[in-house]
Amino acid sequence: MKRFFKISALLVFAGSFWSFPFLSSGQGFSSDRFFGQDNSKEISQESPNTPSGFGPSTQNNSDSQVEPENILESEVENNAAPTWQSKNMVSVPESISKQGFDASDFADPFYRVRGFQKDSKKVLKPGTTLDGVQFQNYGDSEKFIERFYRESGFSMDKVFNKIKYLEKKGGCYTCHQGIEEISSNHKFSCVRCHGGNRRSRALPQAHRGLVANPSSLKNAPRFCGKCHDNHVKRIGRSVMGTAKRMINITRYAWGAQPADEMPYSIYPGEQEQPYPPTGDGHAVDSFLKTKCLRCHLDAPSPHRAGDYRATGCSACHMVYTNDGISLSHDRAIQALQQNDKKENRFARKYANKSMSNRRGYPLLHKFTTAIPSIQCEHCHNNNGVGEEFEGLLAKPDRPRTSPKSISDEKPVLYGKEHEFLVPDIHREKGMHCIDCHIGDEMKPEVEADGLRSAVQIRCVDCHGTASKKPQGLRLIASDPKTKQRIKKINLNPNLAKKIRSGDAVLLNSSSSPMMHIKKNKDQWVLYSKVSGKKHPIPLLKDLEPSIAHQIPKHMEEMECSTCHARWSAGEWGMHLIREKTFAPDKWKNWNLGGDPDLQEQLLTPNISSPGAINWLSAESKPRGIEGERLSEFWWSVFTETGWSDLIMGKNSRGKYSLLKPRYQYFITDQTNSLGNPTRRAEPPLTLDGKAGLIWTSYSPHTIRKTVRSCESCHQNELSA
């Protein structure tokens, strides 16, 4: 360090005697930059005492300076390029080789799309922005990003197995000829599920009383419940159906209800109240209705790339791709899709109209139990587990950094651009969400106590511990549950005949059998429900223990993901601004992909806004989202978004896990008559007098064998 300061002092001293033009980074000084030829040798020969390097000479040469020769016009090249105006790109040295790898090692983030290329020069090309700043950019990056967004990660023959097209005539098939049989177990007439009048040949009469989605939670008891009553009741009380965690935790944080109560639910059970409460309500209720409650099982989704999905049972069992385009042979659907065939649904300009775009359609009119991850990610995005699993970090809402004409053409997913980081190792190996998370989590027999998570699976369930192997359940032929379980698992085309009586299947932490994971001799093997691929499971007991695993407290007091999560999206300081009137001028240059309703209103010229949409009343129509409007607006923005700062704390199991500031708000309320802030960036107070800044335990879906450094926790004041 002392040597560094000495050198710095010499350079400063040298600069006081010598003046040179400022050079761009990456350029070396030479006289031919200014004179068109190298005269340094001549000067050196005529003036031996002149130093060859920068800085003053150690000898006194003030009397022996050589006057520079006059430059003749003939010595200057005709049409000489103004080299003094140009820049050379900086030559970046090669990185030091590593034993392991992390997100920074992937020079090409699209390696999963076109194959990993070790030589990054093949994909990196220099570019120039509109304002002249030079940078290193991915060649044709937007095309590769769009291709990544389009990738569904599954094969149709694996997800749907046999597809039967109904080429009947008359009745509903007059318009819908070619539609797929929805399931070999659901060979019903159209009107049994959808209603309507199949005998009418006129469209208005044929669609009278039509139910577009009989599996929505409002309709499921009447239709699906005839055969699947138990499933309908269970999904209706799941956290995805009731939104109880979101509603009651937020209301507690804002001081609208005490901590020991969670009375509200969209679909209330016994001793619960329907949400929203009657009366004027609390400010938190308008916030929930206009910002948060488009994220439950019966809420419609914006009509934009990544968000296309159905509601109710079909939200999982009826697959949509990210672009919402159907490959159904249904003539009616194909005729409707012809109207939008020239639209690029991944362009930002299309996502900006998500409240008025035409609706999307399922890939096929067919149910499946082989549900691919992309279906889960239609809901579980927003910098949550779904995007992390794919290696995507959504960029925050910010003012545009490029002209609107350029910004509008950028590819987006869920309304946002992304950084591309390393994906979860399970995703990289070809696994899907349902390979870990079974139906009992989504449709619990018994509701989780209080506001705890319903997640059942733990890392140790499959990988064991350093001293203990996973637990299994032997399928006994005489057990009546065995026949029922095998019949159920055989409904999935990728698992048919893979599990038989006498096999040992894995038990998770809640003692639920994982029927797609069985024991072959001493090896546990997972068969993917989506692809049928065989995945041998590495067991911790069979591996040589690492140094970290030899520390007892690491193994006893920490969740595995606390170390093995390579990164996680962190969104800090959620500022909420509440206004009574629509004031677009302050936000007109912003990209607000996080709020599809406000984004579209901002870009609608001369709009007289009727208010923000109440998502509890919203319905998806063929030409957009419709619903009640509330006469106030909530603008939201995060102070900071990143992925490297991970915070630790103890969870409900008494173990250290990573935490997220999921329920932390800073409120500026401008709804008084003068429009002046009555509160400015203040956190709400709970009824017990605490600041409503709530942390939630979190298990990032960015698991890798290579862990973060010890210093990321042990020498990091932010980590705990």
C-alpha positions, -999 to 999 in steps of 0.1 A, spaced: 0 0 0 29 24 9 45 16 -25 12 25 -42 11 59 -26 47 66 -35 40 58 -72 8 79 -71 28 109 -57 54 105 -84 27 105 -111 11 136 -97 45 153 -95 52 143 -131 19 157 -143 28 191 -129 58 193 -154 43 176 -184 11 181 -203 -3 155 -227 -37 153 -243 -61 131 -224 -62 96 -239 -92 73 -241 -91 41 -222 -73 14 -241 -51 38 -260 -13 41 -257 5 74 -264 24 77 -297 33 108 -317 19 94 -349 -15 99 -334 -10 136 -340 15 139 -368 8 109 -390 42 93 -385 65 83 -358 91 110 -350 100 97 -316 132 81 -329 144 114 -345 138 133 -313 156 106 -293 186 107 -316 190 145 -315 183 149 -279 200 120 -260 193 137 -227 155 138 -233 139 110 -213 121 83 -233 94 78 -207 68 101 -192 78 125 -164 107 149 -159 143 140 -166 167 133 -138 191 157 -155 187 194 -160 180 197 -198 164 232 -198 192 245 -220 194 216 -244 158 213 -256 155 206 -293 129 227 -311 105 205 -331 109 207 -368 83 223 -390 58 198 -404 55 201 -442 21 197 -458 35 169 -480 42 149 -449 5 147 -440 -14 119 -458 -43 130 -480 -77 124 -465 -60 113 -433 -85 98 -409 -89 119 -378 -74 92 -356 -74 115 -326 -112 112 -326 -113 74 -325 -111 49 -297 -96 15 -293 -117 -11 -274 -101 -21 -241 -84 -55 -243 -98 -75 -213 -74 -100 -199 -85 -136 -195 -100 -146 -162 -81 -168 -138 -93 -204 -140 -116 -216 -112 -122 -250 -98 -159 -244 -93 -183 -221 -111 -209 -195 -104 -231 -170 -123 -201 -149 -134 -186 -179 -152 -212 -179 -178 -199 -155 -204 -229 -164 -226 -261 -165 -206 -279 -181 -235 -259 -213 -234 -290 -234 -227 -306 -220 -258 -278 -226 -283 -253 -246 -264 -225 -234 -242 -196 -217 -260 -163 -217 -242 -149 -190 -264 -169 -159 -256 -155 -140 -286 -180 -159 -308 -209 -143 -291 -196 -110 -279 -194 -81 -303 -186 -44 -296 -215 -20 -300 -223 17 -297 -253 33 -280 -272 63 -294 -253 87 -273 -219 73 -284 -210 52 -254 -191 20 -265 -198 -13 -248 -195 -50 -252 -229 -64 -263 -243 -98 -272 -246 -101 -310 -283 -104 -319 -291 -105 -281 -327 -95 -285 -334 -125 -308 -318 -149 -283 -337 -133 -254 -370 -137 -272 -361 -173 -280 -353 -179 -244 -387 -165 -234 -404 -186 -260 -388 -218 -248 -414 -239 -229 -391 -267 -216 -413 -296 -223 -423 -320 -251 -460 -322 -261 -460 -360 -265 -447 -363 -229 -472 -338 -214 -503 -349 -233 -495 -384 -245 -521 -394 -270 -542 -366 -286 -576 -373 -301 -592 -348 -324 -629 -347 -326 -639 -344 -362 -677 -346 -356 -703 -325 -373 -733 -306 -361 -741 -290 -328 -711 -274 -311 -688 -290 -338 -704 -267 -365 -679 -241 -353 -655 -262 -331 -647 -291 -354 -613 -306 -348 -612 -297 -311 -593 -321 -289 -610 -346 -265 -602 -330 -232 -593 -363 -215 -599 -401 -220 -615 -400 -185 -638 -371 -194 -658 -383 -225 -687 -360 -219 -708 -339 -242 -698 -302 -244 -729 -289 -227 -723 -311 -196 -694 -290 -186 -699 -257 -205 -737 -254 -207 -751 -236 -237 -775 -249 -263 -760 -275 -287 -791 -277 -308 -790 -240 -319 -772 -231 -351 -772 -194 -343 -743 -182 -322 -761 -160 -297 -786 -188 -289 -760 -215 -289 -739 -196 -263 -768 -186 -240 -759 -198 -205 -724 -207 -217 -698 -212 -190 -664 -206 -206 -644 -220 -177 -664 -245 -156 -633 -252 -135 -630 -217 -120 -633 -218 -82 -667 -201 -86 -680 -228 -109 -660 -259 -99 -684 -270 -71 -712 -272 -97 -692 -289 -124 -659 -305 -113 -673 -311 -79 -698 -337 -91 -669 -362 -94 -641 -344 -76 -658 -329 -46 -629 -336 -22 -603 -320 -46 -625 -289 -51 -629 -284 -14 -592 -288 -7 -580 -265 -34 -606 -239 -23 -590 -237 12 -554 -238 -1 -533 -206 3 -534 -202 -35 -572 -202 -34 -578 -181 -3 -549 -156 -4 -550 -157 34 -513 -152 39 -511 -122 17 -543 -106 31 -538 -111 68 -500 -105 70 -503 -73 51 -533 -61 72 -514 -68 104 -483 -49 91 -505 -19 84 -523 -19 118 -556 -31 104 -559 -62 126 -541 -78 155 -513 -104 151 -531 -133 167 -560 -132 143 -563 -141 106 -600 -137 100 -602 -129 63 -602 -151 33 -615 -148 -3 -632 -182 1 -639 -182 39 -643 -214 59 -657 -218 94 -648 -190 118 -636 -168 89 -649 -137 73 -652 -130 36 -627 -105 22 -629 -76 17 -646 -64 49 -678 -43 46 -677 -6 51 -652 20 40 -623 -2 51 -587 6 58 -562 21 33 -545 -13 31 -577 -28 16 -576 -5 -14 -539 -13 -18 -546 -51 -17 -575 -49 -42 -557 -28 -68 -521 -41 -65 -518 -75 -49 -549 -96 -54 -544 -104 -90 -522 -132 -76 -546 -158 -64 -561 -189 -81 -593 -173 -93 -580 -139 -105 -576 -133 -142 -541 -126 -155 -530 -98 -178 -530 -106 -215 -492 -105 -221 -463 -129 -226 -457 -151 -196 -490 -142 -178 -514 -162 -200 -533 -188 -179 -568 -199 -169 -583 -198 -134 -593 -225 -109 -584 -261 -117 -574 -252 -152 -548 -228 -139 -527 -259 -134 -542 -287 -155 -547 -267 -188 -513 -258 -201 -506 -224 -216 -473 -214 -233 -457 -180 -226 -471 -165 -258 -506 -177 -252 -509 -191 -287 -529 -223 -291 -520 -253 -314 -555 -266 -310 -573 -279 -342 -604 -261 -330 -614 -241 -361 -630 -213 -340 -598 -207 -320 -576 -207 -351 -599 -183 -368 -596 -159 -338 -558 -162 -337 -555 -151 -373 -564 -116 -362 -532 -113 -342 -508 -134 -362 -486 -104 -371 -482 -92 -335 -450 -100 -316 -464 -109 -282 -429 -106 -266 -424 -70 -275 -428 -44 -248 -453 -24 -269 -476 -55 -268 -472 -61 -231 -480 -24 -225 -516 -31 -237 -521 -62 -215 -555 -49 -202 -570 -46 -237 -552 -72 -257 -571 -102 -269 -570 -132 -245 -547 -161 -250 -557 -197 -254 -544 -230 -240 -519 -250 -260 -545 -277 -265 -580 -283 -252 -567 -311 -230 -561 -318 -193 -528 -331 -180 -513 -342 -148 -478 -339 -162 -477 -301 -155 -445 -284 -167 -427 -257 -148 -438 -230 -173 -473 -234 -161 -463 -228 -124 -443 -198 -135 -473 -180 -150 -481 -172 -114 -449 -177 -94 -428 -150 -111 -423 -114 -99 -387 -121 -88 -400 -152 -69 -391 -189 -71 -403 -193 -107 -380 -168 -122 -351 -178 -99 -355 -214 -110 -350 -204 -146 -321 -181 -138 -340 -148 -144 -338 -116 -124 -365 -91 -133 -352 -56 -137 -370 -30 -115 -395 -4 -127 -374 26 -137 -375 55 -161 -367 46 -197 -330 48 -206 -336 47 -243 -361 64 -266 -396 49 -265 -394 37 -301 -364 15 -291 -377 5 -257 -410 -7 -272 -393 -33 -294 -374 -49 -265 -384 -84 -256 -401 -87 -222 -416 -115 -201 -442 -108 -174 -439 -72 -186 -402 -69 -176 -367 -72 -190 -344 -96 -172 -308 -102 -162 -297 -138 -170 -280 -156 -141 -273 -192 -133 -304 -214 -130 -312 -239 -104 -293 -272 -107 -326 -292 -107 -338 -271 -137 -305 -276 -155 -309 -314 -150 -343 -313 -166 -366 -315 -135 -398 -296 -131 -416 -280 -101 -439 -310 -96 -410 -334 -93 -404 -319 -58 -438 -303 -50 -466 -329 -50 -503 -323 -50 -507 -326 -13 -489 -293 -9 -513 -275 -33 -544 -293 -20 -537 -300 16 -558 -324 36 -552 -303 67 -546 -266 64 -513 -253 77 -515 -238 112 -517 -200 113 -498 -184 85 -471 -209 80 -461 -221 45 -478 -253 32 -445 -265 16 -438 -301 26 -406 -310 8 -371 -306 24 -337 -312 8 -330 -341 33 -361 -359 21 -343 -369 -11 -306 -364 -3 -306 -375 33 -280 -363 58 -244 -372 65 -256 -400 89 -290 -409 76 -305 -420 43 -340 -411 30 -370 -428 44 -392 -450 23 -426 -467 23 -431 -503 10 -461 -506 -12 -479 -537 2 -503 -554 -22 -528 -561 6 -530 -524 16 -561 -509 -1 -542 -475 -4 -516 -492 -26 -540 -499 -54 -555 -464 -51 -520 -448 -52 -508 -468 -82 -540 -462 -101 -535 -424 -95 -499 -424 -106 -507 -443 -138 -528 -414 -150 -495 -397 -157 -483 -411 -190 -447 -407 -180 -451 -428 -148 -474 -456 -161 -461 -490 -151 -430 -476 -135 -442 -482 -99 -456 -515 -88 -467 -533 -57 -437 -543 -36 -416 -512 -46 -403 -489 -19 -412 -452 -26 -398 -422 -8 -416 -404 21 -413 -366 25 -411 -347 57 -449 -347 61 -450 -385 56 -466 -382 22 -454 -408 -3 -435 -395 -34 -449 -421 -58 -424 -411 -86 -393 -418 -65 -385 -454 -59 -356 -474 -45 -336 -496 -70 -314 -518 -48 -294 -491 -28 -300 -463 -52 -330 -439 -50 -343 -429 -84 -366 -400 -94 -387 -404 -126 -397 -369 -138 -434 -365 -140 -431 -342 -170 -405 -360 -191 -402 -395 -177 -364 -390 -174 -347 -411 -149 -327 -391 -123 -304 -410 -98 -304 -391 -66 -270 -383 -50 -270 -391 -12 -251 -370 12 -241 -401 32 -223 -415 1 -203 -384 -5 -170 -374 11 -180 -347 36 -169 -312 29 -153 -290 55 -185 -270 60 -205 -303 65 -181 -313 93 -192 -283 114 -221 -296 136 -239 -263 138 -240 -259 100 -258 -293 98 -280 -289 128 -291 -253 128 -291 -242 91 -314 -249 62 -295 -263 32 -305 -234 9 -289 -209 33 -255 -219 18 -264 -237 -14 -285 -209 -29 -262 -191 -53 -282 -159 -55 -317 -146 -48 -336 -115 -59 -336 -88 -33 -361 -59 -36 -355 -33 -9 -376 -3 2 -410 -7 -15 -422 29 -17 -460 33 -21 -475 66 -32 -513 69 -28 -531 95 -49 -567 104 -55 -563 116 -90 -545 102 -120 -512 122 -125 -494 106 -154 -469 135 -161 -447 124 -132 -446 88 -145 -449 91 -183 -413 81 -190 -414 51 -167 -416 14 -176 -441 0 -150 -442 -36 -160 -450 -45 -124 -485 -29 -127 -501 -37 -160 -531 -15 -153 -512 17 -146 -487 9 -174 -515 9 -200 -532 40 -186 -499 59 -187 -495 51 -224 -531 58 -234 -532 94 -248 -557 119 -234 -571 93 -210 -597 103 -184 -589 76 -160 -619 60 -143 -596 47 -115 -575 16 -107 -590 -18 -113 -602 -38 -84 -587 -73 -92 -613 -90 -70 -640 -80 -95 -619 -84 -126 -629 -108 -154 -610 -119 -185 -629 -112 -216 -620 -120 -252 -609 -84 -258 -594 -75 -224 -598 -73 -187 -629 -57 -173 -639 -49 -137 -649 -24 -111 -627 7 -108 -616 24 -75 -611 61 -75 -576 61 -62 -542 50 -74 -512 33 -57 -478 39 -74 -450 16 -63 -412 15 -68 -384 -3 -51 -354 17 -39 -329 -10 -47 -330 -43 -65 -302 -68 -66 -292 -104 -62 -260 -106 -42 -270 -94 -7 -286 -123 12 -299 -118 47 -301 -146 73 -324 -152 103 -342 -179 122 -374 -194 106 -404 -210 123 -385 -243 124 -358 -227 145 -332 -229 118 -313 -202 100 -327 -196 66 -326 -167 41 -351 -139 47 -369 -115 23 -385 -81 31 -417 -93 15 -440 -72 37 -421 -40 42 -437 -8 29 -429 30 30 -460 50 24 -465 85 11 -502 94 13 -514 123 -9 -551 118 -7 -560 148 13 -580 176 -3 -549 197 -11 -529 168 -25 -501 174 -1 -485 144 16 -500 136 50 -473 109 53 -440 108 35 -422 75 31 -433 63 66 -435 26 75 -469 16 89 -474 8 126 -490 -24 138 -516 -24 165 -490 -35 191 -470 -3 183 -442 -19 162 -430 -8 128 -447 -29 102 -415 -41 86 -419 -79 84 -394 -104 72 -404 -138 58 -383 -169 56 -375 -179 21 -359 -208 2 -344 -195 -30 -347 -218 -60 -311 -212 -72 -295 -243 -57 -261 -253 -68 -235 -278 -55 -210 -250 -53 -219 -228 -24 -213 -192 -17 -181 -182 0 -178 -183 38 -171 -146 39 -206 -139 24 -219 -147 58 -191 -147 84 -176 -113 74 -207 -97 62 -225 -73 85 -256 -74 63 -260 -112 64 -274 -116 99 
